[in-house]
Amino acid sequence: MIDWNAKWEKMQRLRALPNQAAFWDKVAPQYGKRIGTPYYAAFRELLDVRPGERVLDVGCGSGTFAIPLAHEGHEVVALDISPVMLERLREQMEADKLSTITLVQGSWADNWAALGIAPGSVDIAIASRSLAAFDLRDALLKLHTAARRRISLTLSTEAHPLFDARILKALGRESESTADYIYAINILYELGIKAEVRLIGAPRYDMWENREQAYKKTTDILGQLTPQEHTLLERYFDEHLIPWEADGKTCVAMDYLRDRRWAFISWDKELPAPRDFR
């Protein structure tokens, strides 16, 4: 038998993923809500939220889903690890005169009941591209426990959820991951949940203000680079980074379209509960 949760944890600890509040605090001022993107439109269409339902948004960021859901009349519990992200969301709430969003600072590792998120306290629990927990099984159970009716989340179909696999290959880094969503599907199956999977396309050109910003943001995600990796990354930028025009401004971008895809995973509580439901 494959221990999918143990394999997930090993992979997460090897990755240089920004799981800490400090990282998200730092990027929060430039973090857009991205409401007009194809990803947002597809996620919102598949969400199947019913009128008047209460929604838990885990990894809410600056309010990509929390703000529009509140405008639609839903109560939203917005959970995020970053206090700066939550402050950005609070500012938008005040600007839009919204009072139906409850802000909660916390992480996947926290005791959600202690944070005020009791079992069955929301109708729907969502986690849009935010499931970076070390213990995936526990995170899935927390979403399942919090929701009365439905759970929806997205995970990458690539070997790295935040990064261009071509750069990893150029640096000679090997990934033990295949596709993130495979781990969740197998863990859910072990729990007695046969979830539905739909793919969301999110093609994009990676763009930055300048080469210096591109290099910094890339290394922020990659973590510590060896001298050889620094040389290889500079060479990769020489080959693929080109001037670009976006919104009337000159920037830089990769010379290829990255066709990212996300797996939209959902299940209803009408299905049998997990064997060790808690």
KENU-318608 format. One record per residue (C-alpha): x negated, y, z; residue number from 1; residue in one letter; chain. Coordinates in nm, 4 decimals, always signed. Layout:
% KENU-318608
+----------+----------+----------+------+------+-------+
!       px !       py !       pz ! resi ! resn ! chain !
+----------+----------+----------+------+------+-------+
!        X !        Y !        Z !  NUM !    A !     A !
...
+----------+----------+----------+------+------+-------+
//
This chain:
% KENU-318608
+----------+----------+----------+------+------+-------+
!       px !       py !       pz ! resi ! resn ! chain !
+----------+----------+----------+------+------+-------+
!  +0.0000 !  +0.0000 !  +0.0000 !    1 !    M !     A !
!  -0.1185 !  +0.3512 !  -0.0823 !    2 !    I !     A !
!  -0.1115 !  +0.5971 !  +0.2069 !    3 !    D !     A !
!  +0.0052 !  +0.8975 !  +0.0035 !    4 !    W !     A !
!  +0.0085 !  +1.1325 !  +0.3008 !    5 !    N !     A !
!  -0.3508 !  +1.0471 !  +0.3952 !    6 !    A !     A !
!  -0.4620 !  +1.0948 !  +0.0328 !    7 !    K !     A !
!  -0.2854 !  +1.4325 !  +0.0238 !    8 !    W !     A !
!  -0.4509 !  +1.5486 !  +0.3461 !    9 !    E !     A !
!  -0.7946 !  +1.4444 !  +0.2231 !   10 !    K !     A !
!  -0.7413 !  +1.6340 !  -0.1015 !   11 !    M !     A !
!  -0.6156 !  +1.9465 !  +0.0778 !   12 !    Q !     A !
!  -0.9168 !  +1.9552 !  +0.3091 !   13 !    R !     A !
!  -1.1523 !  +1.9298 !  +0.0116 !   14 !    L !     A !
!  -0.9841 !  +2.2181 !  -0.1668 !   15 !    R !     A !
!  -1.0678 !  +2.5817 !  -0.1086 !   16 !    A !     A !
!  -0.7009 !  +2.6699 !  -0.0817 !   17 !    L !     A !
!  -0.5937 !  +2.9976 !  +0.0834 !   18 !    P !     A !
!  -0.4000 !  +2.8408 !  +0.3700 !   19 !    N !     A !
!  -0.4890 !  +3.1160 !  +0.6146 !   20 !    Q !     A !
!  -0.2919 !  +3.4287 !  +0.6942 !   21 !    A !     A !
!  -0.6000 !  +3.6450 !  +0.6383 !   22 !    A !     A !
!  -0.6120 !  +3.5532 !  +0.2684 !   23 !    F !     A !
!  -0.2477 !  +3.6398 !  +0.2077 !   24 !    W !     A !
!  -0.2746 !  +3.9559 !  +0.4179 !   25 !    D !     A !
!  -0.5524 !  +4.0665 !  +0.1858 !   26 !    K !     A !
!  -0.3648 !  +4.0051 !  -0.1405 !   27 !    V !     A !
!  -0.0244 !  +4.1212 !  -0.0155 !   28 !    A !     A !
!  -0.0572 !  +4.4865 !  -0.1310 !   29 !    P !     A !
!  -0.0952 !  +4.3683 !  -0.4922 !   30 !    Q !     A !
!  +0.1496 !  +4.0815 !  -0.4659 !   31 !    Y !     A !
!  +0.4465 !  +4.1284 !  -0.6978 !   32 !    G !     A !
!  +0.7901 !  +3.9729 !  -0.6570 !   33 !    K !     A !
!  +0.7805 !  +3.8415 !  -1.0169 !   34 !    R !     A !
!  +1.1577 !  +3.8354 !  -1.0440 !   35 !    I !     A !
!  +1.1521 !  +3.8777 !  -1.4224 !   36 !    G !     A !
!  +0.9299 !  +3.5782 !  -1.4949 !   37 !    T !     A !
!  +1.0437 !  +3.2585 !  -1.6712 !   38 !    P !     A !
!  +0.9467 !  +3.0657 !  -1.3582 !   39 !    Y !     A !
!  +1.1787 !  +3.2729 !  -1.1392 !   40 !    Y !     A !
!  +1.4686 !  +3.2401 !  -1.3835 !   41 !    A !     A !
!  +1.4288 !  +2.8620 !  -1.4073 !   42 !    A !     A !
!  +1.3945 !  +2.8136 !  -1.0308 !   43 !    F !     A !
!  +1.6983 !  +3.0310 !  -0.9622 !   44 !    R !     A !
!  +1.9076 !  +2.8428 !  -1.2174 !   45 !    E !     A !
!  +1.8197 !  +2.5049 !  -1.0669 !   46 !    L !     A !
!  +1.8629 !  +2.6204 !  -0.7071 !   47 !    L !     A !
!  +2.2365 !  +2.5461 !  -0.6906 !   48 !    D !     A !
!  +2.3063 !  +2.7803 !  -0.3998 !   49 !    V !     A !
!  +2.6768 !  +2.8206 !  -0.3248 !   50 !    R !     A !
!  +2.8564 !  +3.1390 !  -0.2197 !   51 !    P !     A !
!  +2.8033 !  +3.2249 !  +0.1451 !   52 !    G !     A !
!  +2.5325 !  +2.9680 !  +0.2097 !   53 !    E !     A !
!  +2.2450 !  +3.0399 !  +0.4472 !   54 !    R !     A !
!  +1.8993 !  +2.9867 !  +0.2970 !   55 !    V !     A !
!  +1.5587 !  +2.9141 !  +0.4520 !   56 !    L !     A !
!  +1.2797 !  +3.0480 !  +0.2288 !   57 !    D !     A !
!  +0.9449 !  +2.8982 !  +0.3384 !   58 !    V !     A !
!  +0.6435 !  +3.0889 !  +0.2118 !   59 !    G !     A !
!  +0.8704 !  +3.3781 !  +0.1222 !   60 !    C !     A !
!  +0.5869 !  +3.6193 !  +0.0396 !   61 !    G !     A !
!  +0.7080 !  +3.9704 !  -0.0321 !   62 !    S !     A !
!  +1.0591 !  +3.8539 !  -0.1145 !   63 !    G !     A !
!  +1.0693 !  +3.6998 !  -0.4616 !   64 !    T !     A !
!  +1.3768 !  +3.4986 !  -0.3685 !   65 !    F !     A !
!  +1.4779 !  +3.6423 !  -0.0313 !   66 !    A !     A !
!  +1.5610 !  +3.9896 !  -0.1665 !   67 !    I !     A !
!  +1.7846 !  +3.8849 !  -0.4594 !   68 !    P !     A !
!  +1.9554 !  +3.6170 !  -0.2503 !   69 !    L !     A !
!  +2.0363 !  +3.8777 !  +0.0142 !   70 !    A !     A !
!  +2.1756 !  +4.1065 !  -0.2556 !   71 !    H !     A !
!  +2.4016 !  +3.8184 !  -0.3608 !   72 !    E !     A !
!  +2.5449 !  +3.8051 !  -0.0088 !   73 !    G !     A !
!  +2.3428 !  +3.5224 !  +0.1433 !   74 !    H !     A !
!  +2.1862 !  +3.5167 !  +0.4868 !   75 !    E !     A !
!  +1.8177 !  +3.4348 !  +0.4471 !   76 !    V !     A !
!  +1.5618 !  +3.3148 !  +0.6993 !   77 !    V !     A !
!  +1.2291 !  +3.4259 !  +0.5489 !   78 !    A !     A !
!  +0.9288 !  +3.2360 !  +0.6876 !   79 !    L !     A !
!  +0.5697 !  +3.3255 !  +0.6006 !   80 !    D !     A !
!  +0.2263 !  +3.2863 !  +0.7568 !   81 !    I !     A !
!  +0.1210 !  +3.6413 !  +0.6606 !   82 !    S !     A !
!  +0.2377 !  +3.9369 !  +0.8732 !   83 !    P !     A !
!  +0.1419 !  +4.1750 !  +0.5916 !   84 !    V !     A !
!  +0.3609 !  +3.9869 !  +0.3436 !   85 !    M !     A !
!  +0.6479 !  +4.0045 !  +0.5913 !   86 !    L !     A !
!  +0.5903 !  +4.3771 !  +0.6359 !   87 !    E !     A !
!  +0.6148 !  +4.4257 !  +0.2600 !   88 !    R !     A !
!  +0.9403 !  +4.2319 !  +0.2670 !   89 !    L !     A !
!  +1.0662 !  +4.4429 !  +0.5572 !   90 !    R !     A !
!  +0.9903 !  +4.7626 !  +0.3641 !   91 !    E !     A !
!  +1.1889 !  +4.6340 !  +0.0666 !   92 !    Q !     A !
!  +1.4768 !  +4.5367 !  +0.2934 !   93 !    M !     A !
!  +1.4879 !  +4.8887 !  +0.4331 !   94 !    E !     A !
!  +1.4667 !  +5.0442 !  +0.0877 !   95 !    A !     A !
!  +1.7544 !  +4.8244 !  -0.0345 !   96 !    D !     A !
!  +1.9501 !  +4.8638 !  +0.2923 !   97 !    K !     A !
!  +1.9623 !  +4.4880 !  +0.3498 !   98 !    L !     A !
!  +2.0335 !  +4.3476 !  +0.6949 !   99 !    S !     A !
!  +2.0921 !  +3.9775 !  +0.6229 !  100 !    T !     A !
!  +1.7276 !  +3.8652 !  +0.6128 !  101 !    I !     A !
!  +1.5641 !  +3.7333 !  +0.9302 !  102 !    T !     A !
!  +1.1854 !  +3.7546 !  +0.9207 !  103 !    L !     A !
!  +0.9868 !  +3.4776 !  +1.0889 !  104 !    V !     A !
!  +0.6079 !  +3.4585 !  +1.1036 !  105 !    Q !     A !
!  +0.4927 !  +3.0992 !  +1.1090 !  106 !    G !     A !
!  +0.3336 !  +2.8143 !  +0.9186 !  107 !    S !     A !
!  +0.4009 !  +2.4571 !  +0.8133 !  108 !    W !     A !
!  +0.2064 !  +2.3357 !  +1.1168 !  109 !    A !     A !
!  +0.4198 !  +2.5254 !  +1.3698 !  110 !    D !     A !
!  +0.7146 !  +2.3928 !  +1.5685 !  111 !    N !     A !
!  +1.0005 !  +2.5412 !  +1.3664 !  112 !    W !     A !
!  +1.2561 !  +2.4896 !  +1.6432 !  113 !    A !     A !
!  +1.0358 !  +2.7074 !  +1.8667 !  114 !    A !     A !
!  +1.0421 !  +2.9719 !  +1.5928 !  115 !    L !     A !
!  +1.4223 !  +2.9701 !  +1.5980 !  116 !    G !     A !
!  +1.4748 !  +2.7407 !  +1.2990 !  117 !    I !     A !
!  +1.6873 !  +2.4695 !  +1.4547 !  118 !    A !     A !
!  +1.7837 !  +2.1437 !  +1.2811 !  119 !    P !     A !
!  +2.0720 !  +2.2016 !  +1.0415 !  120 !    G !     A !
!  +2.0623 !  +2.5788 !  +1.0947 !  121 !    S !     A !
!  +2.0601 !  +2.6585 !  +0.7202 !  122 !    V !     A !
!  +2.2493 !  +2.5191 !  +0.4237 !  123 !    D !     A !
!  +1.9561 !  +2.5169 !  +0.1831 !  124 !    I !     A !
!  +1.5799 !  +2.5062 !  +0.2450 !  125 !    A !     A !
!  +1.3461 !  +2.6145 !  -0.0330 !  126 !    I !     A !
!  +0.9689 !  +2.6265 !  -0.0755 !  127 !    A !     A !
!  +0.8636 !  +2.7888 !  -0.4004 !  128 !    S !     A !
!  +0.4987 !  +2.7114 !  -0.4799 !  129 !    R !     A !
!  +0.4195 !  +2.7376 !  -0.1084 !  130 !    S !     A !
!  +0.3763 !  +2.3813 !  +0.0149 !  131 !    L !     A !
!  +0.0100 !  +2.3958 !  +0.1176 !  132 !    A !     A !
!  +0.0430 !  +2.1956 !  +0.4399 !  133 !    A !     A !
!  -0.2201 !  +1.9419 !  +0.5389 !  134 !    F !     A !
!  +0.0538 !  +1.7035 !  +0.6544 !  135 !    D !     A !
!  +0.2855 !  +1.6795 !  +0.3528 !  136 !    L !     A !
!  +0.5108 !  +1.4183 !  +0.5079 !  137 !    R !     A !
!  +0.5738 !  +1.6362 !  +0.8119 !  138 !    D !     A !
!  +0.6402 !  +1.9399 !  +0.5922 !  139 !    A !     A !
!  +0.8968 !  +1.7525 !  +0.3834 !  140 !    L !     A !
!  +1.0673 !  +1.6282 !  +0.6983 !  141 !    L !     A !
!  +1.0806 !  +1.9817 !  +0.8379 !  142 !    K !     A !
!  +1.2562 !  +2.1055 !  +0.5240 !  143 !    L !     A !
!  +1.4947 !  +1.8079 !  +0.5378 !  144 !    H !     A !
!  +1.5688 !  +1.8610 !  +0.9053 !  145 !    T !     A !
!  +1.6356 !  +2.2347 !  +0.8735 !  146 !    A !     A !
!  +1.8857 !  +2.2039 !  +0.5883 !  147 !    A !     A !
!  +2.2465 !  +2.0944 !  +0.6128 !  148 !    R !     A !
!  +2.3062 !  +2.0376 !  +0.2411 !  149 !    R !     A !
!  +2.0143 !  +2.0698 !  -0.0006 !  150 !    R !     A !
!  +1.6361 !  +2.1014 !  -0.0250 !  151 !    I !     A !
!  +1.4457 !  +2.2422 !  -0.3239 !  152 !    S !     A !
!  +1.0725 !  +2.2954 !  -0.3701 !  153 !    L !     A !
!  +0.8121 !  +2.3229 !  -0.6413 !  154 !    T !     A !
!  +0.4709 !  +2.1617 !  -0.6661 !  155 !    L !     A !
!  +0.2107 !  +2.1776 !  -0.9395 !  156 !    S !     A !
!  +0.1928 !  +1.9206 !  -1.2171 !  157 !    T !     A !
!  -0.1800 !  +1.9953 !  -1.2475 !  158 !    E !     A !
!  -0.4837 !  +1.8836 !  -1.0505 !  159 !    A !     A !
!  -0.5069 !  +2.2208 !  -0.8760 !  160 !    H !     A !
!  -0.2023 !  +2.4379 !  -0.7978 !  161 !    P !     A !
!  -0.3771 !  +2.7756 !  -0.8119 !  162 !    L !     A !
!  -0.6581 !  +2.7336 !  -1.0526 !  163 !    F !     A !
!  -0.7492 !  +2.6772 !  -1.4157 !  164 !    D !     A !
!  -0.8649 !  +2.3180 !  -1.4498 !  165 !    A !     A !
!  -1.0886 !  +2.4199 !  -1.7415 !  166 !    R !     A !
!  -1.3032 !  +2.6290 !  -1.5092 !  167 !    I !     A !
!  -1.3289 !  +2.3461 !  -1.2587 !  168 !    L !     A !
!  -1.4464 !  +2.1196 !  -1.5397 !  169 !    K !     A !
!  -1.6957 !  +2.3821 !  -1.6633 !  170 !    A !     A !
!  -1.8454 !  +2.3981 !  -1.3132 !  171 !    L !     A !
!  -1.8738 !  +2.0217 !  -1.2972 !  172 !    G !     A !
!  -1.6317 !  +1.9909 !  -1.0086 !  173 !    R !     A !
!  -1.4320 !  +1.6747 !  -0.9899 !  174 !    E !     A !
!  -1.0844 !  +1.6678 !  -0.8398 !  175 !    S !     A !
!  -0.9426 !  +1.3644 !  -0.6632 !  176 !    E !     A !
!  -0.5942 !  +1.4950 !  -0.7323 !  177 !    S !     A !
!  -0.3850 !  +1.3990 !  -1.0311 !  178 !    T !     A !
!  -0.0743 !  +1.6134 !  -0.9947 !  179 !    A !     A !
!  +0.0502 !  +1.7522 !  -0.6638 !  180 !    D !     A !
!  +0.4136 !  +1.6574 !  -0.7113 !  181 !    Y !     A !
!  +0.3273 !  +1.2869 !  -0.7407 !  182 !    I !     A !
!  +0.2337 !  +1.2800 !  -0.3706 !  183 !    Y !     A !
!  +0.5646 !  +1.4351 !  -0.2644 !  184 !    A !     A !
!  +0.7746 !  +1.2034 !  -0.4800 !  185 !    I !     A !
!  +0.6060 !  +0.8957 !  -0.3367 !  186 !    N !     A !
!  +0.6314 !  +1.0168 !  +0.0233 !  187 !    I !     A !
!  +0.9986 !  +1.0999 !  -0.0239 !  188 !    L !     A !
!  +1.0590 !  +0.7562 !  -0.1711 !  189 !    Y !     A !
!  +0.8949 !  +0.5980 !  +0.1339 !  190 !    E !     A !
!  +1.1355 !  +0.8022 !  +0.3485 !  191 !    L !     A !
!  +1.4334 !  +0.6653 !  +0.1574 !  192 !    G !     A !
!  +1.4911 !  +0.9792 !  -0.0515 !  193 !    I !     A !
!  +1.5120 !  +0.9529 !  -0.4304 !  194 !    K !     A !
!  +1.4632 !  +1.3135 !  -0.5321 !  195 !    A !     A !
!  +1.5409 !  +1.4697 !  -0.8666 !  196 !    E !     A !
!  +1.2497 !  +1.6186 !  -1.0633 !  197 !    V !     A !
!  +1.2783 !  +1.8883 !  -1.3306 !  198 !    R !     A !
!  +0.9833 !  +2.0610 !  -1.4967 !  199 !    L !     A !
!  +0.9521 !  +2.4396 !  -1.5093 !  200 !    I !     A !
!  +0.7208 !  +2.5918 !  -1.7693 !  201 !    G !     A !
!  +0.5178 !  +2.8929 !  -1.6606 !  202 !    A !     A !
!  +0.2782 !  +2.9836 !  -1.9447 !  203 !    P !     A !
!  +0.0456 !  +3.2743 !  -1.8731 !  204 !    R !     A !
!  -0.2692 !  +3.4538 !  -1.9761 !  205 !    Y !     A !
!  -0.4926 !  +3.4977 !  -1.6731 !  206 !    D !     A !
!  -0.5663 !  +3.8709 !  -1.6501 !  207 !    M !     A !
!  -0.7676 !  +4.0985 !  -1.4219 !  208 !    W !     A !
!  -0.8501 !  +4.4678 !  -1.4052 !  209 !    E !     A !
!  -1.2148 !  +4.4039 !  -1.4975 !  210 !    N !     A !
!  -1.4803 !  +4.1341 !  -1.4988 !  211 !    R !     A !
!  -1.5850 !  +4.2098 !  -1.1418 !  212 !    E !     A !
!  -1.2308 !  +4.1525 !  -1.0169 !  213 !    Q !     A !
!  -1.2013 !  +3.8355 !  -1.2242 !  214 !    A !     A !
!  -1.5206 !  +3.7018 !  -1.0722 !  215 !    Y !     A !
!  -1.4232 !  +3.7918 !  -0.7159 !  216 !    K !     A !
!  -1.0720 !  +3.6480 !  -0.7332 !  217 !    K !     A !
!  -1.2000 !  +3.3331 !  -0.8984 !  218 !    T !     A !
!  -1.4653 !  +3.2766 !  -0.6325 !  219 !    T !     A !
!  -1.2164 !  +3.3593 !  -0.3542 !  220 !    D !     A !
!  -1.0158 !  +3.0558 !  -0.4612 !  221 !    I !     A !
!  -1.3135 !  +2.8338 !  -0.5412 !  222 !    L !     A !
!  -1.4886 !  +2.9008 !  -0.2139 !  223 !    G !     A !
!  -1.8643 !  +2.8626 !  -0.1737 !  224 !    Q !     A !
!  -2.0461 !  +2.8333 !  -0.5078 !  225 !    L !     A !
!  -2.3927 !  +2.6920 !  -0.5590 !  226 !    T !     A !
!  -2.6465 !  +2.9001 !  -0.7563 !  227 !    P !     A !
!  -2.5933 !  +2.6665 !  -1.0514 !  228 !    Q !     A !
!  -2.2147 !  +2.7104 !  -1.0304 !  229 !    E !     A !
!  -2.2560 !  +3.0888 !  -1.0291 !  230 !    H !     A !
!  -2.4589 !  +3.0594 !  -1.3493 !  231 !    T !     A !
!  -2.2010 !  +2.8291 !  -1.5092 !  232 !    L !     A !
!  -1.9143 !  +3.0596 !  -1.4127 !  233 !    L !     A !
!  -2.0908 !  +3.3626 !  -1.5635 !  234 !    E !     A !
!  -2.1497 !  +3.1620 !  -1.8807 !  235 !    R !     A !
!  -1.7823 !  +3.0596 !  -1.8930 !  236 !    Y !     A !
!  -1.6761 !  +3.4235 !  -1.8600 !  237 !    F !     A !
!  -1.9172 !  +3.5185 !  -2.1375 !  238 !    D !     A !
!  -1.7482 !  +3.2645 !  -2.3639 !  239 !    E !     A !
!  -1.3828 !  +3.3224 !  -2.2749 !  240 !    H !     A !
!  -1.3274 !  +3.6613 !  -2.1074 !  241 !    L !     A !
!  -1.2110 !  +3.9250 !  -2.3567 !  242 !    I !     A !
!  -1.0760 !  +4.2844 !  -2.3457 !  243 !    P !     A !
!  -0.6966 !  +4.2996 !  -2.3245 !  244 !    W !     A !
!  -0.4187 !  +4.5561 !  -2.3338 !  245 !    E !     A !
!  -0.1363 !  +4.5155 !  -2.0829 !  246 !    A !     A !
!  +0.1280 !  +4.7756 !  -1.9931 !  247 !    D !     A !
!  -0.0763 !  +5.0414 !  -2.1689 !  248 !    G !     A !
!  -0.3867 !  +4.9653 !  -1.9642 !  249 !    K !     A !
!  -0.7147 !  +4.8066 !  -2.0650 !  250 !    T !     A !
!  -0.8056 !  +4.4967 !  -1.8680 !  251 !    C !     A !
!  -0.9702 !  +4.1598 !  -1.9274 !  252 !    V !     A !
!  -0.8139 !  +3.8198 !  -1.9892 !  253 !    A !     A !
!  -0.9000 !  +3.4647 !  -2.0804 !  254 !    M !     A !
!  -0.8822 !  +3.4058 !  -2.4544 !  255 !    D !     A !
!  -0.6366 !  +3.1178 !  -2.4216 !  256 !    Y !     A !
!  -0.2833 !  +3.0668 !  -2.2933 !  257 !    L !     A !
!  -0.2646 !  +2.8509 !  -1.9830 !  258 !    R !     A !
!  +0.0526 !  +2.6454 !  -2.0090 !  259 !    D !     A !
!  +0.1187 !  +2.5801 !  -1.6419 !  260 !    R !     A !
!  +0.4084 !  +2.3592 !  -1.5387 !  261 !    R !     A !
!  +0.5720 !  +2.3157 !  -1.2020 !  262 !    W !     A !
!  +0.7811 !  +2.0254 !  -1.0792 !  263 !    A !     A !
!  +1.1128 !  +2.1380 !  -0.9296 !  264 !    F !     A !
!  +1.1931 !  +1.8706 !  -0.6700 !  265 !    I !     A !
!  +1.5358 !  +1.8645 !  -0.5070 !  266 !    S !     A !
!  +1.7634 !  +1.6372 !  -0.3103 !  267 !    W !     A !
!  +2.0979 !  +1.6609 !  -0.1323 !  268 !    D !     A !
!  +2.1658 !  +1.5662 !  +0.2288 !  269 !    K !     A !
!  +2.4619 !  +1.3600 !  +0.1108 !  270 !    E !     A !
!  +2.1977 !  +1.1008 !  +0.0234 !  271 !    L !     A !
!  +2.0892 !  +0.8600 !  +0.2992 !  272 !    P !     A !
!  +1.8723 !  +1.0261 !  +0.5625 !  273 !    A !     A !
!  +1.5052 !  +0.9305 !  +0.5956 !  274 !    P !     A !
!  +1.4454 !  +0.6222 !  +0.8029 !  275 !    R !     A !
!  +1.2629 !  +0.8213 !  +1.0673 !  276 !    D !     A !
!  +1.4766 !  +1.1340 !  +1.0342 !  277 !    F !     A !
!  +1.4169 !  +1.3736 !  +1.3184 !  278 !    R !     A !
+----------+----------+----------+------+------+-------+
//
